[in-house]
Amino acid sequence: MTYSGGGNFVGNVIWARKRGKDNSAKFLSRNHEYLLLFAKDINLLRFNRLEMPDQTRFAYKNPDNDLRGDYRTLGLWARGSQGGSRYSFTTKTGLFLSAREWLVGEETMFELDQQDKLIINGDKVYRKMFLTEYKGDIPETIWDDASNAANAADEIKSLFNYQVFDTAKPTPYISKLLKIATLKDSIILDFFSGSATTAHAVMKLNAEDGGNRKYILVQLPAPIDPKKDTVAYDFIKNELKAEPTIAEIGKERIRRAGEKIKAEMTEKDSQQLSLLEDKSLKANLDIGFKVFKLDETNFTQWDEETTDPAGALLRSVQSIKPNRTSEDALYEILLKYGIDLTLPVTELEIDSRKVFSLAANYLLVCLEKNLSLSTIEEIAKLKPQRVVFYDDAFKDDVVKLNAEQTLRKFGVEDVRVI
Ligand SMILES: C[S@@+](CC[C@H](N)C(=O)[O-])C[C@H]1O[C@@H](n2cnc3c(N)ncnc32)[C@H](O)[C@@H]1O
């Protein structure tokens, strides 16, 4: 059954947002904030367990040198209202345990006894829980270990040297969410980027665990009020020399946070450093990002479906709108093809013409005009699966007519014009 709306509610987390307390409050110092968790489809939701906190790890010991390693002990008798099942039990060594409420059923008790996991101390019965059996910590609804607003402000200050933003979230808070709800290769979408804490937290976590999570942040170019947010306004005007918008702050945060994380990684101890240099962690740490602005199409008309490549070449004349660059056009083509926008784009020079190559020449896009047949042939020799040209890219009608033949000769089937 697929739930919608309220059916996908996961829980309400209480986050201890305030570091100190507000002694000027009338009745109570409000120290917390709520985090409402919803799944897109709760049936598909998978949460990860969290790492064991240090204080829990300390509880694992091995006083009797059990070959199975460190363990902690858990009492097996039910207390007060805990409930349980009532039975008496005789261990394999013949020890009789009188009837009482146990936290585990009789079958489990039998198995624990068979596996030498019972510790009997007078009337008290415990089980050994080995570290190797530990499957991670279940996330709880009260978060007092996810940093706080004051630390978030410090994070911003240490990156920018100015308090350009004072309502950001701290990265450990976002990081905790990422640890619970993402995989190492997840794509994280934040529709309200603000100061781009999400990007910072994603890069940091990737640096920590070698993940390759990606992020998509959305932010309106919300103007910064020079009177209300003077520090941010002056910073952008004077230091960045950019438009005073929240989006510009976010972009600069990503740049600075990425550089900082890289610098911190290289500071790691020599053993880890050599590991990073040799292996995947450092190589994988990707701090690059691309910025796209929402706009109308770059083309006067887009040829959506091409089932007939030959016909496509001859179809109606298209043109790019004025004031749009070939990069603008390229990325729109990628979007329309459903090609990952994060794929590296290589610029080739073929016959002195600029050609964009994607995914090892899987797609070649040439957005130049006045193309000759020899240029077409050089492009065809790279054996792309798909090629895109401007409709009016060809030197003359003869070239246009022969282009399709030439491309087909080299096995290029998917030819599109825009
Ligand atoms: C409170 S900030 C997010 C703070 C962020 N978590 C951080 O740590 O910096 C929310 C942002 O969402 C943007 N925003 C608000 N309404 C929006 C909307 N309808 N569409 C897109 N962005 C919006 C605002 O410009 C604001 O910068």
The ligand as an SDF file (V2000), in Angstrom:
LIG
                    3D

 27 29  0  0  0  0  0  0  0  0999 V2000
   16.4330   29.4480    6.4690 C   0  0  0  0  0  0  0  0  0  0  0  0
   17.2500   29.3430    4.9710 S   0  0  0  0  0  0  0  0  0  0  0  0
   17.9690   27.7650    5.0520 C   0  0  0  0  0  0  0  0  0  0  0  0
   19.1420   27.7690    5.9400 C   0  0  0  0  0  0  0  0  0  0  0  0
   20.0740   26.6340    5.6650 C   0  0  0  0  0  0  0  0  0  0  0  0
   19.5810   25.4030    6.2060 N   0  0  0  0  0  0  0  0  0  0  0  0
   21.4310   26.9780    6.2270 C   0  0  0  0  0  0  0  0  0  0  0  0
   21.9720   26.2430    7.0510 O   0  0  0  0  0  0  0  0  0  0  0  0
   21.9620   27.9890    5.8220 O   0  0  0  0  0  0  0  0  0  0  0  0
   15.9350   29.0710    3.8400 C   0  0  0  0  0  0  0  0  0  0  0  0
   16.2190   29.6120    2.4590 C   0  0  0  0  0  0  0  0  0  0  0  0
   15.1990   29.1820    1.6030 O   0  0  0  0  0  0  0  0  0  0  0  0
   14.9160   30.1850    0.6500 C   0  0  0  0  0  0  0  0  0  0  0  0
   13.5080   30.1040    0.2710 N   0  0  0  0  0  0  0  0  0  0  0  0
   12.4460   30.4880    0.9720 C   0  0  0  0  0  0  0  0  0  0  0  0
   11.3050   30.2270    0.2930 N   0  0  0  0  0  0  0  0  0  0  0  0
   11.6540   29.6490   -0.8580 C   0  0  0  0  0  0  0  0  0  0  0  0
   10.9470   29.1010   -1.9860 C   0  0  0  0  0  0  0  0  0  0  0  0
    9.6440   29.1500   -2.0480 N   0  0  0  0  0  0  0  0  0  0  0  0
   11.6600   28.5350   -2.9610 N   0  0  0  0  0  0  0  0  0  0  0  0
   12.9980   28.4600   -2.8950 C   0  0  0  0  0  0  0  0  0  0  0  0
   13.7110   28.9560   -1.8650 N   0  0  0  0  0  0  0  0  0  0  0  0
   13.0700   29.5390   -0.8730 C   0  0  0  0  0  0  0  0  0  0  0  0
   15.2080   31.5070    1.3380 C   0  0  0  0  0  0  0  0  0  0  0  0
   15.7810   32.4070    0.3960 O   0  0  0  0  0  0  0  0  0  0  0  0
   16.2250   31.1100    2.4020 C   0  0  0  0  0  0  0  0  0  0  0  0
   17.4950   31.5260    2.0250 O   0  0  0  0  0  0  0  0  0  0  0  0
  1  2  1  0
  2  3  1  0
  2 10  1  0
  3  4  1  0
  4  5  1  0
  5  6  1  0
  5  7  1  0
  7  8  2  0
  7  9  1  0
 10 11  1  0
 11 12  1  0
 11 26  1  0
 12 13  1  0
 13 14  1  0
 13 24  1  0
 14 15  1  0
 14 23  1  0
 15 16  2  0
 16 17  1  0
 17 18  1  0
 17 23  2  0
 18 19  1  0
 18 20  2  0
 20 21  1  0
 21 22  2  0
 22 23  1  0
 24 25  1  0
 24 26  1  0
 26 27  1  0
M  CHG  2   2   1   9  -1
M  END
$$$$
